[in-house]
């Protein structure tokens, strides 16, 4: 483990970002979080973030000591200029270009650029995001090549040596649940299951075995299938 750099974690309040936060807290002496209000349909994720952060602090005195400031950024511009199922009340469908209409063009590019700006001001040199191209919906801004290219562009444009870490890039959702268990045991898995939010439709409602959600949107299906595979392999 390394404790030399400071990390800024893109923290939405969902399963992936909570796992990434635990991953960063196990590696870096100083960790801060950043969230974005972009007019998302599932804005409930923003409401669960504060309580989720407190629950994660309570899991470990070391984590509590390392976890610093949380930054909430208004990126409502994205919601205003995009027309997607995550920023409009519209049915989730596939588009002619082969991408689902839950893809928000430029979202992760803007997230990382803004996060890099905050990291620059805060003296942090690692950005951590939950992007993954193993279990995902084909979003081009979640791919490893995109993150590598963005790291180069940010460092050239800001004269920095920022490192973009994506610990979930090559693992599926079952492995993401297993990683959470490795990092924080059953207690972290329970916090992620009960306190995070992933559902695209913003449905909180019933607490299923895998967490809250509608159970039918792509995000819920991935999460539920991964959890059941994880439980079957225990």
DODO-975829 format. One record per residue (C-alpha): residue number from 1; chain; x, y, z. Coordinates in nm, 3 decimals. Each point is the difference from the previous one (the first is absolute). Layout:
N
NUM/A/X/Y/Z;
...
***
This chain:
234
1/A/0.000/0.000/0.000;
2/A/0.110/0.357/-0.064;
3/A/-0.068/0.303/0.215;
4/A/0.192/0.269/-0.188;
5/A/-0.260/0.164/-0.223;
6/A/-0.335/0.163/0.053;
7/A/-0.304/-0.125/-0.192;
8/A/-0.323/0.161/-0.116;
9/A/-0.275/-0.259/-0.051;
10/A/-0.290/0.057/-0.239;
11/A/-0.275/-0.093/0.244;
12/A/-0.355/-0.016/-0.133;
13/A/-0.159/-0.193/0.285;
14/A/-0.020/-0.320/-0.202;
15/A/0.146/-0.349/0.042;
16/A/0.301/0.051/-0.224;
17/A/0.107/0.333/0.143;
18/A/-0.042/-0.124/0.358;
19/A/0.225/-0.296/-0.081;
20/A/0.251/0.236/-0.159;
21/A/-0.006/0.219/0.310;
22/A/0.079/-0.301/0.219;
23/A/0.279/-0.094/-0.243;
24/A/0.150/0.351/0.024;
25/A/-0.031/0.011/0.379;
26/A/0.199/-0.323/0.021;
27/A/0.284/0.154/-0.204;
28/A/0.031/0.374/0.056;
29/A/0.060/0.200/0.315;
30/A/-0.217/0.288/-0.122;
31/A/-0.326/-0.059/-0.186;
32/A/-0.267/0.248/-0.104;
33/A/-0.322/-0.054/-0.193;
34/A/-0.177/0.187/-0.276;
35/A/-0.358/-0.029/-0.125;
36/A/-0.187/0.159/-0.288;
37/A/-0.355/0.128/-0.030;
38/A/-0.059/-0.011/-0.374;
39/A/-0.378/-0.008/-0.003;
40/A/-0.003/-0.378/0.016;
41/A/-0.335/-0.175/0.006;
42/A/0.122/-0.213/0.291;
43/A/0.092/0.298/0.217;
44/A/-0.080/-0.215/0.303;
45/A/0.365/-0.110/-0.023;
46/A/0.101/0.349/0.113;
47/A/-0.230/-0.024/0.301;
48/A/0.153/-0.325/0.124;
49/A/0.362/0.121/-0.030;
50/A/0.036/0.175/0.341;
51/A/-0.136/-0.292/0.202;
52/A/0.202/-0.246/-0.208;
53/A/0.319/0.193/0.070;
54/A/-0.074/-0.006/0.372;
55/A/-0.068/-0.374/-0.010;
56/A/0.334/-0.059/-0.171;
57/A/0.180/0.216/0.254;
58/A/-0.150/-0.212/0.275;
59/A/0.138/-0.322/-0.149;
60/A/0.362/0.083/0.085;
61/A/0.182/0.252/0.217;
62/A/0.279/0.004/-0.260;
63/A/-0.248/0.076/-0.278;
64/A/-0.159/0.270/0.211;
65/A/0.338/0.164/0.057;
66/A/0.092/-0.010/-0.369;
67/A/-0.334/0.114/-0.142;
68/A/-0.001/0.374/-0.047;
69/A/-0.218/0.258/-0.171;
70/A/-0.292/-0.079/-0.228;
71/A/-0.055/0.228/-0.301;
72/A/-0.339/0.033/-0.170;
73/A/0.013/0.162/-0.344;
74/A/-0.291/0.144/-0.197;
75/A/0.025/-0.132/-0.355;
76/A/-0.365/0.057/-0.087;
77/A/0.127/0.119/-0.337;
78/A/0.021/-0.365/-0.104;
79/A/-0.369/-0.054/0.065;
80/A/-0.086/0.311/-0.197;
81/A/0.197/-0.086/-0.314;
82/A/-0.054/-0.378/-0.011;
83/A/-0.303/-0.204/-0.100;
84/A/0.035/-0.340/0.168;
85/A/-0.196/-0.241/0.216;
86/A/0.210/0.107/0.298;
87/A/-0.084/0.368/-0.041;
88/A/-0.357/-0.025/-0.134;
89/A/-0.314/-0.191/0.100;
90/A/0.015/-0.233/-0.299;
91/A/0.002/-0.375/-0.058;
92/A/0.336/-0.178/0.002;
93/A/0.070/-0.130/-0.351;
94/A/0.284/-0.086/-0.236;
95/A/0.097/0.261/-0.258;
96/A/0.094/-0.038/-0.366;
97/A/0.368/0.047/0.088;
98/A/-0.005/-0.312/0.217;
99/A/0.012/0.189/0.330;
100/A/-0.283/0.011/0.254;
101/A/-0.165/0.339/0.046;
102/A/0.127/-0.006/0.361;
103/A/0.336/0.108/-0.144;
104/A/0.061/0.366/0.090;
105/A/0.251/0.133/-0.254;
106/A/0.298/0.173/0.158;
107/A/-0.106/-0.079/0.357;
108/A/0.309/-0.189/0.118;
109/A/0.228/0.229/-0.200;
110/A/-0.141/0.300/0.184;
111/A/0.002/-0.183/0.333;
112/A/0.370/-0.079/-0.028;
113/A/0.089/0.348/-0.125;
114/A/-0.182/0.169/0.287;
115/A/0.142/-0.252/0.248;
116/A/0.349/0.074/-0.130;
117/A/-0.060/0.371/0.056;
118/A/-0.109/-0.062/0.360;
119/A/0.292/-0.240/0.056;
120/A/0.240/0.266/-0.127;
121/A/-0.132/0.248/0.255;
122/A/-0.001/-0.255/0.281;
123/A/0.349/-0.137/-0.067;
124/A/-0.125/-0.350/-0.086;
125/A/0.170/-0.195/-0.275;
126/A/-0.219/-0.309/-0.048;
127/A/-0.352/-0.008/-0.146;
128/A/-0.202/-0.316/0.065;
129/A/-0.304/-0.091/-0.209;
130/A/-0.229/-0.302/-0.028;
131/A/0.017/-0.029/-0.378;
132/A/-0.016/-0.358/-0.126;
133/A/-0.008/-0.162/-0.342;
134/A/-0.069/-0.356/0.119;
135/A/-0.356/0.033/0.132;
136/A/-0.131/0.319/-0.159;
137/A/-0.242/0.131/-0.259;
138/A/0.257/0.073/-0.269;
139/A/0.060/0.362/0.101;
140/A/0.312/0.120/-0.187;
141/A/0.098/0.233/0.286;
142/A/0.030/-0.299/0.235;
143/A/0.269/-0.171/-0.207;
144/A/0.362/-0.037/0.105;
145/A/0.127/0.167/-0.318;
146/A/-0.214/0.305/0.075;
147/A/0.135/0.027/0.355;
148/A/0.361/-0.039/-0.116;
149/A/-0.046/0.266/-0.268;
150/A/-0.170/0.232/0.249;
151/A/0.284/-0.042/0.249;
152/A/0.248/0.108/-0.267;
153/A/-0.215/0.298/-0.104;
154/A/-0.055/0.121/0.357;
155/A/0.366/-0.020/0.089;
156/A/0.106/0.178/-0.318;
157/A/-0.261/0.271/0.046;
158/A/0.066/0.056/0.370;
159/A/0.375/-0.073/0.017;
160/A/-0.067/-0.261/0.268;
161/A/0.070/-0.368/0.060;
162/A/-0.350/-0.109/0.096;
163/A/-0.069/-0.372/-0.002;
164/A/-0.346/-0.131/-0.092;
165/A/-0.077/-0.322/0.184;
166/A/-0.292/-0.224/-0.105;
167/A/0.011/-0.304/0.231;
168/A/-0.317/-0.153/-0.147;
169/A/0.100/0.028/-0.366;
170/A/0.060/-0.369/-0.064;
171/A/-0.232/-0.170/0.248;
172/A/-0.370/-0.088/-0.016;
173/A/-0.267/0.084/0.256;
174/A/0.043/-0.326/0.190;
175/A/0.370/0.078/0.037;
176/A/-0.090/0.354/0.111;
177/A/-0.204/-0.146/0.287;
178/A/0.294/-0.229/0.082;
179/A/0.239/0.295/-0.002;
180/A/-0.224/0.182/0.247;
181/A/0.011/-0.304/0.226;
182/A/0.379/-0.017/-0.023;
183/A/0.026/0.366/0.093;
184/A/-0.256/0.020/0.280;
185/A/-0.149/-0.341/0.063;
186/A/-0.370/-0.070/0.047;
187/A/-0.052/0.338/0.165;
188/A/0.105/0.191/-0.313;
189/A/-0.203/-0.231/-0.223;
190/A/-0.306/0.066/0.218;
191/A/0.055/0.377/-0.014;
192/A/0.031/-0.009/-0.378;
193/A/-0.303/-0.226/-0.033;
194/A/-0.229/0.211/0.221;
195/A/0.131/0.355/-0.030;
196/A/0.119/0.053/-0.358;
197/A/-0.220/0.083/-0.299;
198/A/0.049/-0.121/-0.357;
199/A/-0.349/-0.019/-0.157;
200/A/-0.031/0.218/-0.310;
201/A/-0.366/0.072/0.075;
202/A/0.075/0.131/0.347;
203/A/-0.218/-0.268/0.162;
204/A/0.091/-0.042/0.367;
205/A/-0.296/-0.195/0.134;
206/A/0.054/-0.362/0.105;
207/A/0.336/-0.121/0.123;
208/A/0.072/-0.310/-0.211;
209/A/0.272/-0.251/0.084;
210/A/0.230/0.198/-0.235;
211/A/-0.114/0.349/0.105;
212/A/-0.259/0.263/-0.088;
213/A/-0.132/0.050/-0.352;
214/A/-0.267/-0.071/-0.259;
215/A/0.159/-0.335/-0.083;
216/A/-0.056/0.035/-0.375;
217/A/0.218/0.286/-0.128;
218/A/0.347/-0.092/-0.136;
219/A/0.177/0.125/0.314;
220/A/-0.222/-0.207/0.231;
221/A/0.032/-0.310/-0.215;
222/A/0.380/0.022/0.002;
223/A/0.011/0.059/0.373;
224/A/-0.244/-0.278/0.086;
225/A/0.163/-0.255/-0.229;
226/A/0.344/0.085/0.136;
227/A/-0.115/-0.030/0.361;
228/A/-0.157/-0.340/-0.058;
229/A/0.313/-0.125/-0.175;
230/A/0.208/0.132/0.288;
231/A/-0.218/-0.172/0.259;
232/A/0.004/-0.327/-0.195;
233/A/0.381/0.002/-0.003;
234/A/0.042/0.059/0.375;
***
